[in-house]
């Protein structure tokens, strides 16, 4: 009796549990046998991120594709003369004219470049890459509907690798600019362009990373969105869009040992493109702010040598004399932690932030000096178009007390030979032991060590004394290399 009652109770409990479990299971396909073919719906379950299942991006492509164009540019390339010195009468009197009396012919040829572009206004403004139209004598635009137009270059900006074109047309389809600052790693994106000239192509992927600086081109200001959506040659200047059909990036580069797509592509974020585009349209050029500092990343060794509680901020390694930073009171060795309240942890991001701010703008720079937070107010100057932002990369520290270098005091003659500023003082590195901590830290011959742990050094004896004071901490060296300062953390052994 009790046994039968217990078995009935167990069976009832199991049956109830199965029913509850069945009710809690998410419908992963987005449909059941009762509602097959109905619209996909969001699925919510404890511990599972809610998402809407999508089986097609066709509607987005229908809206986006007509606003992406193919760009063909023609660039004249002049071949070198076979006997260029024969233009000089002095040589002709000895050797004659190897071309006889024939009239010199133009040996130039036309090279053709292929790229993509994005229509951003109904009256024919088109955004593309600088490298797609750089030096072009003719620029032809082919629309999605096969119409072709000759384009006029409004302006081009090599540092950002962006260019603005104009065609004479009306009522064109356009792409709205999205807010690239809101893009998150993991967001789905589509790349649209004309890869390898095969015709307009759409590929899908996700945002793999943000804030990338590749150094693959002449671009001085890089803040790329990285994506695994397939991008190939010919995609340059094309659109990277989100699932709302908004332009979040201009496809610009790929990283590949073979020249083909391996899932690492880069796009210029739309907010940077908007800033550059507006300036090109209204002034024909881009004006950038300048703080007047050399900067580098904070490494863990640098943080230890400077007694920092955490690895954060950007280290100032030099200050331009008379520049905005010097007038504001910023000094070499300061750590910039924020600009206008926005936290700074990356040298490239700081450089882009300052460059995107108009010259003449006053900014509040938060710095860390001797363990104390301070606020400095600087009015930005204008970065000269031919001047690249000065941001040195940090050198890695050593591991294990001597540096393993031979030095001698810096003389005025030596400073002149090394191209250093008049009045520079320190010790010159004349030899570096290849197996030493100095070599591991990247110190080179002709480097000038000017400070150790913020204390000036002018002789080998002062250098040794300063190194010994570091104890077990890495020594923080300020090095002048070719007129540019860089901080290096070295662990003597």
N, C-alpha and C positions, 0 to 999 in steps of 0.2 A: 504493500500500500504506500508506505513512505517512499520506497524506491521508485514506484511508478509516478508518484507526485513530483519527486525530485527531477526525474527525467523529463516530465512535461514542462516543469519550470525552466530547465536548461534549454529545451527546444524553443520555448517561447522567447527566452532572452536572446538566443542566437538569431531567431527570425526578426525580432525588433531591431537588433544591431545591424543586420543586413539591410533592412529597409531604410534605416537612418543613413547608413553609408551610401546607399544608392542615391538618396536624395542629395547628399553632399558632394557627389562626384561632379567635377566641372565637365562641361561638354566641349571637348577640345576641338572638335571639327566645326563648331559654330552652328550645327544643325542636328536634328534628330530625325527619326523616320517619319515623325508626325509633321515636321516643319521643313522637310528637305526643300532646298531652293530658296528659303527665306533669307532675309538680310542677315549678315554676321552680327553677332551681339557680344557685348563685353562680358567677360567671365570674371567673377570675383570668388576668391576662396581664401581662407585664412592662410597667411604666409606666402601667398602667390601674388605677384604684381599684376594688377589689372591691365589688360590690353585688348585692343580690338583686332580681331583676326582679319587680314586682308588677303584676297587671292588675286588682286589685279591692281596695277597702277595706271591702267589705260586712261582713266578720266583725267588724272594729273598730267599725263603725257599729252593728251589732247589739248590741254590749256597751255602747256609749257613749250612744246616743240615749235609752234609757229613763230615764237619770239627768239629762237636761236638760229643764227645765220652762219654761212660759210664765207670765210674771207680768203681771197687770193691776192697776194701782193707781188709786185715785180720790182726787183732790186738790181740796179746796174752795177756790175763788178768789172773793174778795169784790170786787164791782164798786164803784167809788167812788160816793159819793152825789152827786146832781146839784147839791144846794144844801147842802153840809156845814155852812156857817156858820149855817143856820137852826136848828140845835140850840141855839144861844145865844139866851136870852131877849132880850138887848140888841138883836140884829138883828131878831127877830120883832116887837118893838114898833114898828119903823119900816116893815118890809116885809110884815108878816103872815106867813101860812103858805102858801107856794105849793102845798102838797099838800092844802090845805083841812083838813078834819077827819079825812081818811083816816089810818088807822093805818099807821105806817111798816112797810114790808115788807123782808124780808131779800133783798137783791139779789145774793146769792152764787150762784155756779154751780159745777158739778162738772166738772173736767177729768180726762181719763183718759189714763194713760201706759201704754205697752207695753214690755216688756223680757223678758229671759230669766234663768234661774237654773240652778244646779247643785246637785243633791242630794249632800251630802257625808257624811251619816250615815243609817243605815237607819231611825232613829226620827224623821226629818223635818227635819233642819237643812239649810237651803238658803243658798248663798252667791250674792250678786248685787252689782250696783253701787249705791252710795249714791244716785246721781242717778235711779235707776229708782223708788225708794220714798221719796225725800225729800219730807217734808210730807204723805205719804199718810194718809188717814183709813181707807181700806179697802185691803187687799192680797189679791188672789185668785190662787191657784196652780192652774194646769191641768197635770196630768201627761200623760205620753206616751200613757197608756191612756184619756184623756178624763175621768178623775175630777178634780173640783175641790175645793179646800180654802180656807178662810180662814186667812191666815197672821198670826202675831204677830211683831212686830219685836223681836228680842233686843237689837240694837245696831247703830249706823251710824257710820261714820267718814268725814267729808267729805274730809280731807286725802289719804287713800288711795283715795277713791271706792269703798269697799267697805261692804256691809251684810250682816248675818246674820239670817235669818228662821227661823221654826219652824212646822211644821204638825203636827197631831195625826194621825199615821199610823204604821204599823209595816211592817217587812219591805220597805222601799223599795229600789229599785236605786240604787247609789251609784257615784261615780267616785273612784278612788284618786288622791291627790295625788302628782304626780311631783316630781322635783327640778329646778326651773327653772335652778339654777346649772349643771347639766350640759347644758342646751340649747345647741346650736351653730348659728351662722348657716349656713343651707343644709339644716337638718333639715326633713323633711316634717312638716306639721301639718294638722289638720282643725279647722274652726270649725263649731260646732253651735249653733243658736239658732232664733228665730222672726223672721226679717227682715220688716219691713213688715206683720206680721200674716198672712202667707200660709200659715203653718204651719211645722212643724219642718223645717229645711233644713240640709244638710251641704255645705260647700265645702272644697276642698283647696288647699294652697299650700305655701310654705316659710317658715321663719324668715328674714326679710330683714335684721334687725339686732337688737341687744340694747342695753339701757341707754339707751333713748330717753327724753327729757323734752320733751313737746310744748308745755306751757303753754296747752293748749286749754281747760282746765277750771279749777275752783277747787282742784284737787288740788295739795297742797303737796309731796307726796312721790311722784315719778314715776320709774319704772325699767322702762319698758314693753318688752315683746317686740314687735317690728314684724313684720307678716306681710302677704303678698299674697293670702292666702285671703280670699275675698269676705266682707266684714262690712258690714252696712247697719243703718239704724235698726231697732230691735227685737232686734238681736243683743246689745245691751248686757247684760252679766251672764251671757252664755252661755259655753260651754266652748271652750277651745282645747286640743286633745289631741295627743299624739304617736302614733306608729304602734304603741305598746304599749297604747294605750287609757288612758293616764294623763293627768290634768289638769295641764297645764303653765302655763295662764293663764286669766284671766277677761277676756273681750272687753269693751273699755271705750270706745274712741274710734275715729273714722276721720278722716282728713285729706282733705278734698275741697272744691273750689270750688263744686261743684254740689249737695252734700248726699248724693250717691250714691257707691257704691264706685268707686274708681279704683286699687285695689291697694295702698293704704297704710292699714293698720289696726293698732291697738295693743291689747295685752292686758297686764293686771296679772300679773306672774309669780307662780307658785303659792307660792313661798317667802315672798314678801311677804304674800300672801293668808293663808297658814297662820298667820303671826305675828299679823296683825290679827284673824283669826277666833278664835284661841285667847284673845286678850285681851278681845274682845267677849263671848265666851261666859262667861268667868269673872269679869269685872269690869264689863261693860257699856260700857267705854270703853277707849281706847288710850292708854297712857303711853309717852312717847318721851324718849330721852336728849338732853341738851343740853351741848355743849362750850363755848358762849359765844364764838364767833368769827364775824366776817364773812369770807367767802372769795370768791375769784375764780379763773378759769382763768389758767394761765401761757401767754402768747402768745410768739411768737418774738421780738418787740420787747422784751417784758418780760425774757425770758431774756437777751438781749444787754445790756440796761441793767443787769442784776444780775450779769453775768459768769458766767452758768450755762453749763455745758458741754453740757447737753441740755435740751430743753423737757419738763420733767416736774414732777409735784407740783401742789399747790394753794396759792396765795398767801393768807396771812392779811392782810386789810386793816384789821381792827379787832378789838379784844378787849373783851368786856364787863367793866366794873369789878367786881371781887369775884367774877367767875364762875370756873368750873372751869379754864378755860384760863389766866387770869391767875394763879390760885393755883398752877398747875403751872409757871409761868415762861414761857409762850408769849407772844410779842410780835408786834405788827404788823410786817410785813416778813419774818416767818419763812415758810418753805415746808414745808408738811406733805407728807411723802413716803410715809408708811405709818401704819397704825393696827393695833396688835397684830400687826405683821409682814406685814400685807396691803398691798401696794403701792397707792398712791393717785395717780391722774392726772386725775381728773374731779371737779369741785366737786359735781355732783349726786350722784355715787356716794358721795362722802364724807358728804354730808348724810344720805343714806339709811342709810348704815352706822351713823352715830352715832345717828340717830333710832330705828333698830331695836334698839339696845342699851338694856337696862333702866336707868332712872335709879338712881344709886348704884353702878353698875359702874365699877371702875377700869380705864382703858385706857392703853396705852402708845402715845404719839404720837411718831413719828420725824419730826424736823424738820431742815431745812438752814438754817444761820445763818452768814453770813459765810464760806461755803464749807465749813463743818464740819458733820458729822452729829452730832445730839444726840438723846437719848431723854428725853421728858418723861412724867410719870405724872399723869394727871388723873382725878378721880372725877366722873362725869357728874352734872349736875343734871337736873331734870325740865323739859321744854319745856312752857310753859303752853299749854293747848288753843287759846287765841285768838291765840297768837304763831306766826307763820310763821318757818321757819328763815331766818336772815339770810345770804344768799349773793348777793353782787353780781356782775354780769357785767363782764368786763373791757372797756375801751374800746380800739379799734384805734389803733395808733400812727401817727404821721405819716411822711413820707418824706424830707426833705431836708437869727451865730446868734441869731434871735429867735423867741419863741413866737407873737407876734401877738396879745398880750392887753394890756389896760390894767388895772392893779391899784392898790389902795390898802390901807394897813394896816387890819386888822380891829379895830374898837373894841368896847367892851362893849355899846353900844347896837345896833350893827350885828349883833353876835352874837345878841342877844336877838330882833331882828327876823327873823333867818334861822332862829330856832329851834335854835340851837346850844347845846351844853353850856357851862355857865359855866366860864371859864378857857381856852376854845379860842383859840389864837393862830395867826396866819397872815396872808395877804393875800387880799383879796376881788377876784374878777374882775369888773370893771365893764363891759368891752367885749371882744368877740372879733371879730377880723378874719375874715370868712367864708372867705377864701382862705388862711388861715394854718395852720401845723401844729397849733396848738391846736384850731382848729375841726375839722380832720380827725380829731383824737384824741377829739373829743366833749366838750371842755371848754366849759362854758356860763357865762353871766353868773350871778353870785351864788355860783358855786363858790368855795370857800376853799382855796387852796393852803397846806398846812401844812408840807410837807417837800419837798425836792428831793434825791434820792439819799441819803435818810435823814438829811439835815441840816435842822433847823428853819429856816424863813424867816419874817421878820416885817415886811419892807419890800420895796419894789420893787428897791432897790439889792442887798439880800441875794439876792433872786430872780435878778437878772441875773448876779450873781457865781457863784451855784450852777450856773446853766445853762451858763455859760462853762467851768466846770470839767469838764463832761461830755465836752468835746472832740467826737470823732466818734461817740461812743456816744449812743443815745437817753437823754434825761433821764427818771429815774423820779420822777414827781410823786405825792405823797399828797394827795388832794383830799377835803375834807369837803363833802358835798352833802346839805343838809337833815338833818344829824346823822349821816349814814352815810359811812364812809370807803371810798374806792376808789383803787387804784393805777392810774396811767395812764402809759404810756411815750410820750414825744414826741420826735421827731427835729427839733431846731431847724434853721433854715436862714437 
